[in-house]
Amino acid sequence: MSGSANPANYTITLVNGMLNVTPASLTITANNAGKVYGQLLALAGTEFGASGLQNGETIGAVTLTVSGGGATATAPWPARLT
């Protein structure tokens, strides 16, 4: 306790309160990409964007799979984040 009150003049009772924390929203979005037919699509692990991270947090791991990444695959094909 701080301020101008003299604690010796009081019987102090401390009562715990409740703090509710609502989770922040986080969106991870796969980037659009392209490739030349006959070439493989190499994934470097950076083919996504994130919005909503708080307090300097970063994404530690994202698994990105692309069903059309093979040499003979044609577009369009979906990208999945897990």
Phi and psi restraints in degrees (range 20) as a CNS / XPLOR table:
assign (resid 1 and name C) (resid 2 and name N)
       (resid 2 and name CA) (resid 2 and name C) 1.0 -132.7 20.0 2
assign (resid 2 and name N) (resid 2 and name CA)
       (resid 2 and name C) (resid 3 and name N) 1.0 167.5 20.0 2
assign (resid 2 and name C) (resid 3 and name N)
       (resid 3 and name CA) (resid 3 and name C) 1.0 122.6 20.0 2
assign (resid 3 and name N) (resid 3 and name CA)
       (resid 3 and name C) (resid 4 and name N) 1.0 -161.1 20.0 2
assign (resid 3 and name C) (resid 4 and name N)
       (resid 4 and name CA) (resid 4 and name C) 1.0 -90.2 20.0 2
assign (resid 4 and name N) (resid 4 and name CA)
       (resid 4 and name C) (resid 5 and name N) 1.0 -8.7 20.0 2
assign (resid 4 and name C) (resid 5 and name N)
       (resid 5 and name CA) (resid 5 and name C) 1.0 -70.3 20.0 2
assign (resid 5 and name N) (resid 5 and name CA)
       (resid 5 and name C) (resid 6 and name N) 1.0 139.4 20.0 2
assign (resid 5 and name C) (resid 6 and name N)
       (resid 6 and name CA) (resid 6 and name C) 1.0 -92.6 20.0 2
assign (resid 6 and name N) (resid 6 and name CA)
       (resid 6 and name C) (resid 7 and name N) 1.0 111.3 20.0 2
assign (resid 6 and name C) (resid 7 and name N)
       (resid 7 and name CA) (resid 7 and name C) 1.0 -56.9 20.0 2
assign (resid 7 and name N) (resid 7 and name CA)
       (resid 7 and name C) (resid 8 and name N) 1.0 -24.3 20.0 2
assign (resid 7 and name C) (resid 8 and name N)
       (resid 8 and name CA) (resid 8 and name C) 1.0 -67.0 20.0 2
assign (resid 8 and name N) (resid 8 and name CA)
       (resid 8 and name C) (resid 9 and name N) 1.0 -19.9 20.0 2
assign (resid 8 and name C) (resid 9 and name N)
       (resid 9 and name CA) (resid 9 and name C) 1.0 -87.4 20.0 2
assign (resid 9 and name N) (resid 9 and name CA)
       (resid 9 and name C) (resid 10 and name N) 1.0 1.8 20.0 2
assign (resid 9 and name C) (resid 10 and name N)
       (resid 10 and name CA) (resid 10 and name C) 1.0 -133.8 20.0 2
assign (resid 10 and name N) (resid 10 and name CA)
       (resid 10 and name C) (resid 11 and name N) 1.0 150.7 20.0 2
assign (resid 10 and name C) (resid 11 and name N)
       (resid 11 and name CA) (resid 11 and name C) 1.0 -96.8 20.0 2
assign (resid 11 and name N) (resid 11 and name CA)
       (resid 11 and name C) (resid 12 and name N) 1.0 112.9 20.0 2
assign (resid 11 and name C) (resid 12 and name N)
       (resid 12 and name CA) (resid 12 and name C) 1.0 -97.0 20.0 2
assign (resid 12 and name N) (resid 12 and name CA)
       (resid 12 and name C) (resid 13 and name N) 1.0 128.3 20.0 2
assign (resid 12 and name C) (resid 13 and name N)
       (resid 13 and name CA) (resid 13 and name C) 1.0 -117.7 20.0 2
assign (resid 13 and name N) (resid 13 and name CA)
       (resid 13 and name C) (resid 14 and name N) 1.0 123.5 20.0 2
assign (resid 13 and name C) (resid 14 and name N)
       (resid 14 and name CA) (resid 14 and name C) 1.0 -96.7 20.0 2
assign (resid 14 and name N) (resid 14 and name CA)
       (resid 14 and name C) (resid 15 and name N) 1.0 131.0 20.0 2
assign (resid 14 and name C) (resid 15 and name N)
       (resid 15 and name CA) (resid 15 and name C) 1.0 -121.3 20.0 2
assign (resid 15 and name N) (resid 15 and name CA)
       (resid 15 and name C) (resid 16 and name N) 1.0 121.7 20.0 2
assign (resid 15 and name C) (resid 16 and name N)
       (resid 16 and name CA) (resid 16 and name C) 1.0 -65.6 20.0 2
assign (resid 16 and name N) (resid 16 and name CA)
       (resid 16 and name C) (resid 17 and name N) 1.0 147.2 20.0 2
assign (resid 16 and name C) (resid 17 and name N)
       (resid 17 and name CA) (resid 17 and name C) 1.0 -112.1 20.0 2
assign (resid 17 and name N) (resid 17 and name CA)
       (resid 17 and name C) (resid 18 and name N) 1.0 -171.2 20.0 2
assign (resid 17 and name C) (resid 18 and name N)
       (resid 18 and name CA) (resid 18 and name C) 1.0 -122.6 20.0 2
assign (resid 18 and name N) (resid 18 and name CA)
       (resid 18 and name C) (resid 19 and name N) 1.0 134.4 20.0 2
assign (resid 18 and name C) (resid 19 and name N)
       (resid 19 and name CA) (resid 19 and name C) 1.0 -116.6 20.0 2
assign (resid 19 and name N) (resid 19 and name CA)
       (resid 19 and name C) (resid 20 and name N) 1.0 118.0 20.0 2
assign (resid 19 and name C) (resid 20 and name N)
       (resid 20 and name CA) (resid 20 and name C) 1.0 -100.3 20.0 2
assign (resid 20 and name N) (resid 20 and name CA)
       (resid 20 and name C) (resid 21 and name N) 1.0 130.5 20.0 2
assign (resid 20 and name C) (resid 21 and name N)
       (resid 21 and name CA) (resid 21 and name C) 1.0 -116.0 20.0 2
assign (resid 21 and name N) (resid 21 and name CA)
       (resid 21 and name C) (resid 22 and name N) 1.0 119.9 20.0 2
assign (resid 21 and name C) (resid 22 and name N)
       (resid 22 and name CA) (resid 22 and name C) 1.0 -89.6 20.0 2
assign (resid 22 and name N) (resid 22 and name CA)
       (resid 22 and name C) (resid 23 and name N) 1.0 127.8 20.0 2
assign (resid 22 and name C) (resid 23 and name N)
       (resid 23 and name CA) (resid 23 and name C) 1.0 -59.0 20.0 2
assign (resid 23 and name N) (resid 23 and name CA)
       (resid 23 and name C) (resid 24 and name N) 1.0 141.2 20.0 2
assign (resid 23 and name C) (resid 24 and name N)
       (resid 24 and name CA) (resid 24 and name C) 1.0 -78.2 20.0 2
assign (resid 24 and name N) (resid 24 and name CA)
       (resid 24 and name C) (resid 25 and name N) 1.0 152.9 20.0 2
assign (resid 24 and name C) (resid 25 and name N)
       (resid 25 and name CA) (resid 25 and name C) 1.0 -79.4 20.0 2
assign (resid 25 and name N) (resid 25 and name CA)
       (resid 25 and name C) (resid 26 and name N) 1.0 139.2 20.0 2
assign (resid 25 and name C) (resid 26 and name N)
       (resid 26 and name CA) (resid 26 and name C) 1.0 -131.8 20.0 2
assign (resid 26 and name N) (resid 26 and name CA)
       (resid 26 and name C) (resid 27 and name N) 1.0 127.5 20.0 2
assign (resid 26 and name C) (resid 27 and name N)
       (resid 27 and name CA) (resid 27 and name C) 1.0 -119.9 20.0 2
assign (resid 27 and name N) (resid 27 and name CA)
       (resid 27 and name C) (resid 28 and name N) 1.0 126.4 20.0 2
assign (resid 27 and name C) (resid 28 and name N)
       (resid 28 and name CA) (resid 28 and name C) 1.0 -114.6 20.0 2
assign (resid 28 and name N) (resid 28 and name CA)
       (resid 28 and name C) (resid 29 and name N) 1.0 124.4 20.0 2
assign (resid 28 and name C) (resid 29 and name N)
       (resid 29 and name CA) (resid 29 and name C) 1.0 -123.7 20.0 2
assign (resid 29 and name N) (resid 29 and name CA)
       (resid 29 and name C) (resid 30 and name N) 1.0 129.8 20.0 2
assign (resid 29 and name C) (resid 30 and name N)
       (resid 30 and name CA) (resid 30 and name C) 1.0 -69.4 20.0 2
assign (resid 30 and name N) (resid 30 and name CA)
       (resid 30 and name C) (resid 31 and name N) 1.0 136.5 20.0 2
assign (resid 30 and name C) (resid 31 and name N)
       (resid 31 and name CA) (resid 31 and name C) 1.0 -74.9 20.0 2
assign (resid 31 and name N) (resid 31 and name CA)
       (resid 31 and name C) (resid 32 and name N) 1.0 148.3 20.0 2
assign (resid 31 and name C) (resid 32 and name N)
       (resid 32 and name CA) (resid 32 and name C) 1.0 -68.9 20.0 2
assign (resid 32 and name N) (resid 32 and name CA)
       (resid 32 and name C) (resid 33 and name N) 1.0 146.9 20.0 2
assign (resid 32 and name C) (resid 33 and name N)
       (resid 33 and name CA) (resid 33 and name C) 1.0 -147.1 20.0 2
assign (resid 33 and name N) (resid 33 and name CA)
       (resid 33 and name C) (resid 34 and name N) 1.0 169.8 20.0 2
assign (resid 33 and name C) (resid 34 and name N)
       (resid 34 and name CA) (resid 34 and name C) 1.0 -146.3 20.0 2
assign (resid 34 and name N) (resid 34 and name CA)
       (resid 34 and name C) (resid 35 and name N) 1.0 164.8 20.0 2
assign (resid 34 and name C) (resid 35 and name N)
       (resid 35 and name CA) (resid 35 and name C) 1.0 -152.5 20.0 2
assign (resid 35 and name N) (resid 35 and name CA)
       (resid 35 and name C) (resid 36 and name N) 1.0 161.5 20.0 2
assign (resid 35 and name C) (resid 36 and name N)
       (resid 36 and name CA) (resid 36 and name C) 1.0 -89.1 20.0 2
assign (resid 36 and name N) (resid 36 and name CA)
       (resid 36 and name C) (resid 37 and name N) 1.0 133.8 20.0 2
assign (resid 36 and name C) (resid 37 and name N)
       (resid 37 and name CA) (resid 37 and name C) 1.0 -54.0 20.0 2
assign (resid 37 and name N) (resid 37 and name CA)
       (resid 37 and name C) (resid 38 and name N) 1.0 134.6 20.0 2
assign (resid 37 and name C) (resid 38 and name N)
       (resid 38 and name CA) (resid 38 and name C) 1.0 97.3 20.0 2
assign (resid 38 and name N) (resid 38 and name CA)
       (resid 38 and name C) (resid 39 and name N) 1.0 -12.1 20.0 2
assign (resid 38 and name C) (resid 39 and name N)
       (resid 39 and name CA) (resid 39 and name C) 1.0 -109.6 20.0 2
assign (resid 39 and name N) (resid 39 and name CA)
       (resid 39 and name C) (resid 40 and name N) 1.0 152.0 20.0 2
assign (resid 39 and name C) (resid 40 and name N)
       (resid 40 and name CA) (resid 40 and name C) 1.0 -82.8 20.0 2
assign (resid 40 and name N) (resid 40 and name CA)
       (resid 40 and name C) (resid 41 and name N) 1.0 149.3 20.0 2
assign (resid 40 and name C) (resid 41 and name N)
       (resid 41 and name CA) (resid 41 and name C) 1.0 -92.9 20.0 2
assign (resid 41 and name N) (resid 41 and name CA)
       (resid 41 and name C) (resid 42 and name N) 1.0 113.1 20.0 2
assign (resid 41 and name C) (resid 42 and name N)
       (resid 42 and name CA) (resid 42 and name C) 1.0 -90.5 20.0 2
assign (resid 42 and name N) (resid 42 and name CA)
       (resid 42 and name C) (resid 43 and name N) 1.0 129.7 20.0 2
assign (resid 42 and name C) (resid 43 and name N)
       (resid 43 and name CA) (resid 43 and name C) 1.0 -102.3 20.0 2
assign (resid 43 and name N) (resid 43 and name CA)
       (resid 43 and name C) (resid 44 and name N) 1.0 126.8 20.0 2
assign (resid 43 and name C) (resid 44 and name N)
       (resid 44 and name CA) (resid 44 and name C) 1.0 -98.2 20.0 2
assign (resid 44 and name N) (resid 44 and name CA)
       (resid 44 and name C) (resid 45 and name N) 1.0 -7.1 20.0 2
assign (resid 44 and name C) (resid 45 and name N)
       (resid 45 and name CA) (resid 45 and name C) 1.0 90.8 20.0 2
assign (resid 45 and name N) (resid 45 and name CA)
       (resid 45 and name C) (resid 46 and name N) 1.0 5.9 20.0 2
assign (resid 45 and name C) (resid 46 and name N)
       (resid 46 and name CA) (resid 46 and name C) 1.0 -118.0 20.0 2
assign (resid 46 and name N) (resid 46 and name CA)
       (resid 46 and name C) (resid 47 and name N) 1.0 16.7 20.0 2
assign (resid 46 and name C) (resid 47 and name N)
       (resid 47 and name CA) (resid 47 and name C) 1.0 -88.1 20.0 2
assign (resid 47 and name N) (resid 47 and name CA)
       (resid 47 and name C) (resid 48 and name N) 1.0 40.5 20.0 2
assign (resid 47 and name C) (resid 48 and name N)
       (resid 48 and name CA) (resid 48 and name C) 1.0 -150.7 20.0 2
assign (resid 48 and name N) (resid 48 and name CA)
       (resid 48 and name C) (resid 49 and name N) 1.0 162.7 20.0 2
assign (resid 48 and name C) (resid 49 and name N)
       (resid 49 and name CA) (resid 49 and name C) 1.0 -125.3 20.0 2
assign (resid 49 and name N) (resid 49 and name CA)
       (resid 49 and name C) (resid 50 and name N) 1.0 154.6 20.0 2
assign (resid 49 and name C) (resid 50 and name N)
       (resid 50 and name CA) (resid 50 and name C) 1.0 -131.1 20.0 2
assign (resid 50 and name N) (resid 50 and name CA)
       (resid 50 and name C) (resid 51 and name N) 1.0 138.7 20.0 2
assign (resid 50 and name C) (resid 51 and name N)
       (resid 51 and name CA) (resid 51 and name C) 1.0 -133.8 20.0 2
assign (resid 51 and name N) (resid 51 and name CA)
       (resid 51 and name C) (resid 52 and name N) 1.0 140.1 20.0 2
assign (resid 51 and name C) (resid 52 and name N)
       (resid 52 and name CA) (resid 52 and name C) 1.0 108.9 20.0 2
assign (resid 52 and name N) (resid 52 and name CA)
       (resid 52 and name C) (resid 53 and name N) 1.0 -2.8 20.0 2
assign (resid 52 and name C) (resid 53 and name N)
       (resid 53 and name CA) (resid 53 and name C) 1.0 -64.2 20.0 2
assign (resid 53 and name N) (resid 53 and name CA)
       (resid 53 and name C) (resid 54 and name N) 1.0 144.9 20.0 2
assign (resid 53 and name C) (resid 54 and name N)
       (resid 54 and name CA) (resid 54 and name C) 1.0 -118.5 20.0 2
assign (resid 54 and name N) (resid 54 and name CA)
       (resid 54 and name C) (resid 55 and name N) 1.0 153.9 20.0 2
assign (resid 54 and name C) (resid 55 and name N)
       (resid 55 and name CA) (resid 55 and name C) 1.0 55.3 20.0 2
assign (resid 55 and name N) (resid 55 and name CA)
       (resid 55 and name C) (resid 56 and name N) 1.0 37.9 20.0 2
assign (resid 55 and name C) (resid 56 and name N)
       (resid 56 and name CA) (resid 56 and name C) 1.0 74.6 20.0 2
assign (resid 56 and name N) (resid 56 and name CA)
       (resid 56 and name C) (resid 57 and name N) 1.0 12.4 20.0 2
assign (resid 56 and name C) (resid 57 and name N)
       (resid 57 and name CA) (resid 57 and name C) 1.0 -67.8 20.0 2
assign (resid 57 and name N) (resid 57 and name CA)
       (resid 57 and name C) (resid 58 and name N) 1.0 155.9 20.0 2
assign (resid 57 and name C) (resid 58 and name N)
       (resid 58 and name CA) (resid 58 and name C) 1.0 -131.2 20.0 2
assign (resid 58 and name N) (resid 58 and name CA)
       (resid 58 and name C) (resid 59 and name N) 1.0 163.4 20.0 2
assign (resid 58 and name C) (resid 59 and name N)
       (resid 59 and name CA) (resid 59 and name C) 1.0 -83.2 20.0 2
assign (resid 59 and name N) (resid 59 and name CA)
       (resid 59 and name C) (resid 60 and name N) 1.0 125.1 20.0 2
assign (resid 59 and name C) (resid 60 and name N)
       (resid 60 and name CA) (resid 60 and name C) 1.0 -86.8 20.0 2
assign (resid 60 and name N) (resid 60 and name CA)
       (resid 60 and name C) (resid 61 and name N) 1.0 -35.9 20.0 2
assign (resid 60 and name C) (resid 61 and name N)
       (resid 61 and name CA) (resid 61 and name C) 1.0 -157.2 20.0 2
assign (resid 61 and name N) (resid 61 and name CA)
       (resid 61 and name C) (resid 62 and name N) 1.0 133.3 20.0 2
assign (resid 61 and name C) (resid 62 and name N)
       (resid 62 and name CA) (resid 62 and name C) 1.0 -137.4 20.0 2
assign (resid 62 and name N) (resid 62 and name CA)
       (resid 62 and name C) (resid 63 and name N) 1.0 133.0 20.0 2
assign (resid 62 and name C) (resid 63 and name N)
       (resid 63 and name CA) (resid 63 and name C) 1.0 -99.0 20.0 2
assign (resid 63 and name N) (resid 63 and name CA)
       (resid 63 and name C) (resid 64 and name N) 1.0 121.8 20.0 2
assign (resid 63 and name C) (resid 64 and name N)
       (resid 64 and name CA) (resid 64 and name C) 1.0 -115.3 20.0 2
assign (resid 64 and name N) (resid 64 and name CA)
       (resid 64 and name C) (resid 65 and name N) 1.0 123.9 20.0 2
assign (resid 64 and name C) (resid 65 and name N)
       (resid 65 and name CA) (resid 65 and name C) 1.0 -121.4 20.0 2
assign (resid 65 and name N) (resid 65 and name CA)
       (resid 65 and name C) (resid 66 and name N) 1.0 140.9 20.0 2
assign (resid 65 and name C) (resid 66 and name N)
       (resid 66 and name CA) (resid 66 and name C) 1.0 -127.8 20.0 2
assign (resid 66 and name N) (resid 66 and name CA)
       (resid 66 and name C) (resid 67 and name N) 1.0 120.2 20.0 2
assign (resid 66 and name C) (resid 67 and name N)
       (resid 67 and name CA) (resid 67 and name C) 1.0 -72.3 20.0 2
assign (resid 67 and name N) (resid 67 and name CA)
       (resid 67 and name C) (resid 68 and name N) 1.0 -20.0 20.0 2
assign (resid 67 and name C) (resid 68 and name N)
       (resid 68 and name CA) (resid 68 and name C) 1.0 -106.9 20.0 2
assign (resid 68 and name N) (resid 68 and name CA)
       (resid 68 and name C) (resid 69 and name N) 1.0 26.8 20.0 2
assign (resid 68 and name C) (resid 69 and name N)
       (resid 69 and name CA) (resid 69 and name C) 1.0 -84.6 20.0 2
assign (resid 69 and name N) (resid 69 and name CA)
       (resid 69 and name C) (resid 70 and name N) 1.0 -9.3 20.0 2
assign (resid 69 and name C) (resid 70 and name N)
       (resid 70 and name CA) (resid 70 and name C) 1.0 -70.7 20.0 2
assign (resid 70 and name N) (resid 70 and name CA)
       (resid 70 and name C) (resid 71 and name N) 1.0 165.1 20.0 2
assign (resid 70 and name C) (resid 71 and name N)
       (resid 71 and name CA) (resid 71 and name C) 1.0 -62.6 20.0 2
assign (resid 71 and name N) (resid 71 and name CA)
       (resid 71 and name C) (resid 72 and name N) 1.0 -33.8 20.0 2
assign (resid 71 and name C) (resid 72 and name N)
       (resid 72 and name CA) (resid 72 and name C) 1.0 -98.8 20.0 2
assign (resid 72 and name N) (resid 72 and name CA)
       (resid 72 and name C) (resid 73 and name N) 1.0 3.9 20.0 2
assign (resid 72 and name C) (resid 73 and name N)
       (resid 73 and name CA) (resid 73 and name C) 1.0 -74.0 20.0 2
assign (resid 73 and name N) (resid 73 and name CA)
       (resid 73 and name C) (resid 74 and name N) 1.0 143.8 20.0 2
assign (resid 73 and name C) (resid 74 and name N)
       (resid 74 and name CA) (resid 74 and name C) 1.0 -113.7 20.0 2
assign (resid 74 and name N) (resid 74 and name CA)
       (resid 74 and name C) (resid 75 and name N) 1.0 156.7 20.0 2
assign (resid 74 and name C) (resid 75 and name N)
       (resid 75 and name CA) (resid 75 and name C) 1.0 -88.5 20.0 2
assign (resid 75 and name N) (resid 75 and name CA)
       (resid 75 and name C) (resid 76 and name N) 1.0 163.7 20.0 2
assign (resid 75 and name C) (resid 76 and name N)
       (resid 76 and name CA) (resid 76 and name C) 1.0 -83.9 20.0 2
assign (resid 76 and name N) (resid 76 and name CA)
       (resid 76 and name C) (resid 77 and name N) 1.0 155.6 20.0 2
assign (resid 76 and name C) (resid 77 and name N)
       (resid 77 and name CA) (resid 77 and name C) 1.0 -143.5 20.0 2
assign (resid 77 and name N) (resid 77 and name CA)
       (resid 77 and name C) (resid 78 and name N) 1.0 146.6 20.0 2
assign (resid 77 and name C) (resid 78 and name N)
       (resid 78 and name CA) (resid 78 and name C) 1.0 -80.9 20.0 2
assign (resid 78 and name N) (resid 78 and name CA)
       (resid 78 and name C) (resid 79 and name N) 1.0 150.4 20.0 2
assign (resid 78 and name C) (resid 79 and name N)
       (resid 79 and name CA) (resid 79 and name C) 1.0 -110.0 20.0 2
assign (resid 79 and name N) (resid 79 and name CA)
       (resid 79 and name C) (resid 80 and name N) 1.0 137.2 20.0 2
assign (resid 79 and name C) (resid 80 and name N)
       (resid 80 and name CA) (resid 80 and name C) 1.0 -117.3 20.0 2
assign (resid 80 and name N) (resid 80 and name CA)
       (resid 80 and name C) (resid 81 and name N) 1.0 137.8 20.0 2
assign (resid 80 and name C) (resid 81 and name N)
       (resid 81 and name CA) (resid 81 and name C) 1.0 -108.9 20.0 2
assign (resid 81 and name N) (resid 81 and name CA)
       (resid 81 and name C) (resid 82 and name N) 1.0 136.2 20.0 2
